[in-house]
Structure formats: C-alpha cells, structure tokens
Amino acid sequence: MVPFTLTTPPDAVPNADGPTYLAGGTTLADLMKLNVLQPDRVAHLRGFQSTAIEEIDGELWVGAGCTMAALADHPIVRARLPAVRHALILAASPQIRNMATVGGNLLQRTRCPYYRHTEFRCNKREPGSGCDAQEEGADRSLMAVLGTSERCIANYPGDFAVAFAALGGTIETAHPDGNRSISATDLHRLPEDTPHIETVLRPGELISQLVLPLSPAAANGWYCKVRERSSYAFALASAAVGLELDGDRVTSCHIALGGVGTKPWRSPEAEAVLTGQQATDERIEAASEAALADANPPKGTEYKVTLAKRTLAFALKRLRDEGPPDDATLLALQHGREFG
Ligand SMILES: Cc1cc2nc3c(=O)[nH]c(=O)nc-3n(C[C@H](O)[C@H](O)[C@H](O)COP(=O)(O)OP(=O)(O)OC[C@H]3O[C@@H](n4cnc5c(N)ncnc54)[C@H](O)[C@@H]3O)c2cc1C
C-alpha cells in the first residue's frame, strides 16, 4: 500500500479537489492493499454521514452512512421492500454487512480478477493499457454478458444496487458546484471507451441520501440470487423483481438483473413485455428473453445468458404464484432446498 494522508470531516467535505472517501472501507481498504487504488488523501466519513432511515411522503430516505445490516433490519424494509432486504441479507457476510454502508455499497468495484491483480493489463485500472480478460486463455467465466465493450467486459458485482435500480431508487448528492438527484439507473456508466470512469459522479461528489419509492409493486417483490456456493459469494446471475397484480394482470412491474451486466441492469424491455398483460408462463418467458436479447457474451460466459433467463423467469413465476418469500423460505430457496 502506498502512503496516504487520512483526514476526518467536516474539514471541507464535500470538496471538489476530492479526497477519496472512506465509509466502511470494505472495498476501498481492500483495493488500496492490492495497490489497485492509490489515493494520496483519504477522508473518513464515519460520524459525518447520516445513518437515519425515514419515511417521507411515500418514499424511504436512507442516509448514505447507514449500514447494510441496519437497512436490512428496518421494519419498513422488512414489511414493504422485500427485494431490498433480500439483496442485503444475501450479500457478503454479517461482519461485512455491519461495517459496510449503503452509499459505499453502490460504489463497490468489480471483482474481475484482471482488475484486482496489478500484474494483468486492465483498461479500468490503467486506461489504455489493454484488457487481459479478453486475451486467449483468460478465465472469463465471471464476466458480464450485457453492456460490454471492446475495452472492458468486467461485471458489476453488487446485489443491493440491482434491487435499488429495479425499484426506481435515486441518490441525493452534495458537491460544492451544486447538489443533485441522480436516478439509480443513471449512476453507473457503461464501460464503452472509458471503463475507468465508472459513475457519473463528479470528483469529490458525496452521496448523501438514498431514496426508495414505497409502491405496491415494491412491496410485492423479491431478489433471487444464483451463485457458486450458497453463502458468501457474488451472484453469477440474479433478479430483482416486483409486481403489482390485478388478478393475473400485471399493472406495474420492476425488473433488474445482477451478475450479468457491466452495471446494475434494469430491463425496461422485460418490463414492457409484462406491463398491462396477463402474467402467463409464456409471457414471463418472453419477458426473460427480452431482458437478455442484447446479450453479447464473451467466450466462456455463454452459460450466463441461459442462467439469467431462467433466474428471472423463476423469480417472476414464484412471485406471481406465492408472493414474496419470508426469510425462512428465502434461505431455503437460496440453499436449494425448494428447487427441483
Ligand atoms: C469478502 C467480501 C464479500 C463480499 N460479498 C458481497 C456480495 O455478495 N454482494 C455485495 O453486494 N457486496 C459484497 N461485497 C462488497 C461489500 O458489500 C462492499 O465492499 C461494501 O458494501 C462497500 O461499502 P463500504 O461502506 O465498506 O464502502 P468503502 O469501501 O468505504 O467505499 C467504497 C467506495 O465508495 C466510495 N464512497 C463510500 N461512501 C461514499 C459516499 N457517501 N459518497 C461518495 N463516495 C463514497 C469510496 O470512496 C469507495 O470508492 C463483499 C465484500 C467483501 C470484502
């Protein structure tokens, strides 16, 4: 790790000349130890950021410093945002969830091994250096199939951001040049020619609040995560879904995929196939096809296209038939006890 200066706010935070912000540190400290990130100034946000969770006018306002564990346990999240609770409790480990903040969670970095190990060439870590993940013989099994570019095929690894995008979340930011709201779907950028620029945030821009609409479709949702082992692993494919139903007819729906995109992947295409229609098996399968229609799997990741379609179709059918799983059912499902 290279030497750095550590400060604690409120000395000039937010600051356009930007120290790097440290929240729970569970991404940042890791990447500094690996020399992937080498900030010279780090500002510790603990005690400075809001951790409050409040319902205001039909929305849940969450301070960016709230931990993953605290948000997952909040009574409103338990009762009215099941996909958010599931995405949080299926992520990482209890220790990490007690330390990590929801603001930092949105900004976690890819787990692409070619990004995390400095002996490889990576356009995201070192712009213009090349992408060893796309060389002959590379292990691409965990890469993205949606939103990739010639420069980068790394996937976005997080769970919570997928539910947050599906449910139409927004973030509130603070910056000396002006505060603003950014929708969850606009926060992360596609890699295109500049994979090192991962979000639309300006240097020094601080996420202050996360805002989640509390809608009937959000209350009838869940987050289904498929991974190589049944705990403490990132998603190979996941689906955050929410449905408002009038009988069998879908009056509104939310769909996003995780584990397969270069960013949290909301699918307006899949939502359009279902909205206003009967939620038949055929239509759900058509929605799953639509969600993956633009997939461009790098060699070695083809399996993810099928996996993601099946994960999404399974999540939607189960939600239609049985509603959101309670915690015990969720964990049984995730551990494979109800499959098959
Ligand atoms: C072993 C392991 C397993 C994991 N498994 C999963 C998993 O299964 N699913 C999953 O979703 N995640 C997983 N994670 C990732 C974990 O959830 C994130 O590391 C964590 O949520 C990041 O939050 P943090 O507060 O620690 O962020 P930090 O590490 O402090 O910060 C992360 C980034 O966000 C920036 N930042 C932080 N707060 C703000 C703010 N308010 N405004 C602007 N920028 C900010 C920092 O500068 C940094 O760039 C895992 C992590 C580990 C180490």
The ligand as a Tripos MOL2 file, in Angstrom:
@<TRIPOS>MOLECULE
LIG
   53    58     1     0     0
SMALL
NO_CHARGES

@<TRIPOS>ATOM
      1 C1        -15.2630  -10.7670    1.0600 C.3       1 LIG1
      2 C2        -16.3290   -9.8410    0.5240 C.ar      1 LIG1
      3 C3        -17.5080  -10.3740    0.0290 C.ar      1 LIG1
      4 C4        -18.4910   -9.5180   -0.4700 C.ar      1 LIG1
      5 N1        -19.6400  -10.0530   -0.9720 N.ar      1 LIG1
      6 C5        -20.5840   -9.2250   -1.4780 C.ar      1 LIG1
      7 C6        -21.7950   -9.7380   -2.0200 C.ar      1 LIG1
      8 O1        -22.0510  -10.9500   -2.0510 O.2       1 LIG1
      9 N2        -22.6950   -8.8390   -2.5190 N.ar      1 LIG1
     10 C7        -22.4700   -7.4860   -2.4920 C.ar      1 LIG1
     11 O2        -23.3270   -6.7140   -2.9490 O.2       1 LIG1
     12 N3        -21.3400   -6.9840   -1.9960 N.ar      1 LIG1
     13 C8        -20.3980   -7.8100   -1.4990 C.ar      1 LIG1
     14 N4        -19.2380   -7.2930   -1.0170 N.ar      1 LIG1
     15 C9        -18.9690   -5.8650   -1.1770 C.3       1 LIG1
     16 C10       -19.4100   -5.0490    0.0260 C.3       1 LIG1
     17 O3        -20.8110   -5.0850    0.1040 O.3       1 LIG1
     18 C11       -18.8910   -3.6460   -0.2090 C.3       1 LIG1
     19 O4        -17.4850   -3.7030   -0.0370 O.3       1 LIG1
     20 C12       -19.4580   -2.6290    0.7460 C.3       1 LIG1
     21 O5        -20.8410   -2.5410    0.6450 O.3       1 LIG1
     22 C13       -18.8470   -1.2600    0.4860 C.3       1 LIG1
     23 O6        -19.2980   -0.3660    1.4700 O.3       1 LIG1
     24 P1        -18.2620    0.4180    2.3750 P.3       1 LIG1
     25 O7        -19.0350    1.3420    3.2260 O.co2     1 LIG1
     26 O8        -17.3260   -0.5060    3.0610 O.co2     1 LIG1
     27 O9        -17.5100    1.2410    1.2270 O.3       1 LIG1
     28 P2        -15.9940    1.7560    1.1430 P.3       1 LIG1
     29 O10       -15.0880    0.6180    0.8970 O.co2     1 LIG1
     30 O11       -15.6700    2.6710    2.2680 O.co2     1 LIG1
     31 O12       -16.1330    2.6490   -0.1750 O.3       1 LIG1
     32 C14       -16.4000    2.0670   -1.4290 C.3       1 LIG1
     33 C15       -16.2980    3.1710   -2.4940 C.3       1 LIG1
     34 O13       -17.3490    4.1020   -2.3280 O.3       1 LIG1
     35 C16       -16.8520    5.4200   -2.1200 C.3       1 LIG1
     36 N5        -17.7760    6.0170   -1.1570 N.ar      1 LIG1
     37 C17       -18.1830    5.4640    0.0190 C.ar      1 LIG1
     38 N6        -19.1500    6.2220    0.5640 N.ar      1 LIG1
     39 C18       -19.3440    7.2760   -0.2880 C.ar      1 LIG1
     40 C19       -20.2280    8.3950   -0.2780 C.ar      1 LIG1
     41 N7        -21.1050    8.6070    0.7000 N.pl3     1 LIG1
     42 N8        -20.1650    9.2560   -1.3280 N.ar      1 LIG1
     43 C20       -19.2950    9.0720   -2.3300 C.ar      1 LIG1
     44 N9        -18.4350    8.0320   -2.3820 N.ar      1 LIG1
     45 C21       -18.4680    7.1470   -1.3730 C.ar      1 LIG1
     46 C22       -15.4350    5.2220   -1.6160 C.3       1 LIG1
     47 O14       -14.6160    6.3320   -1.9160 O.3       1 LIG1
     48 C23       -15.0230    3.9900   -2.3970 C.3       1 LIG1
     49 O15       -14.6390    4.3460   -3.7070 O.3       1 LIG1
     50 C24       -18.2650   -8.1150   -0.4660 C.ar      1 LIG1
     51 C25       -17.0820   -7.5850    0.0590 C.ar      1 LIG1
     52 C26       -16.1170   -8.4370    0.5490 C.ar      1 LIG1
     53 C27       -14.8540   -7.8370    1.1040 C.3       1 LIG1
@<TRIPOS>BOND
     1     1     2 1
     2     2     3 ar
     3     2    52 ar
     4     3     4 ar
     5     4     5 ar
     6     4    50 ar
     7     5     6 ar
     8     6     7 ar
     9     6    13 1
    10     7     8 2
    11     7     9 ar
    12     9    10 ar
    13    10    11 2
    14    10    12 ar
    15    12    13 ar
    16    13    14 ar
    17    14    15 1
    18    14    50 ar
    19    15    16 1
    20    16    17 1
    21    16    18 1
    22    18    19 1
    23    18    20 1
    24    20    21 1
    25    20    22 1
    26    22    23 1
    27    23    24 1
    28    24    25 2
    29    24    26 1
    30    24    27 1
    31    27    28 1
    32    28    29 2
    33    28    30 1
    34    28    31 1
    35    31    32 1
    36    32    33 1
    37    33    34 1
    38    33    48 1
    39    34    35 1
    40    35    36 1
    41    35    46 1
    42    36    37 ar
    43    36    45 ar
    44    37    38 ar
    45    38    39 ar
    46    39    40 ar
    47    39    45 ar
    48    40    41 1
    49    40    42 ar
    50    42    43 ar
    51    43    44 ar
    52    44    45 ar
    53    46    47 1
    54    46    48 1
    55    48    49 1
    56    50    51 ar
    57    51    52 ar
    58    52    53 1
@<TRIPOS>SUBSTRUCTURE
     1 LIG1         1 GROUP 0 **** ****
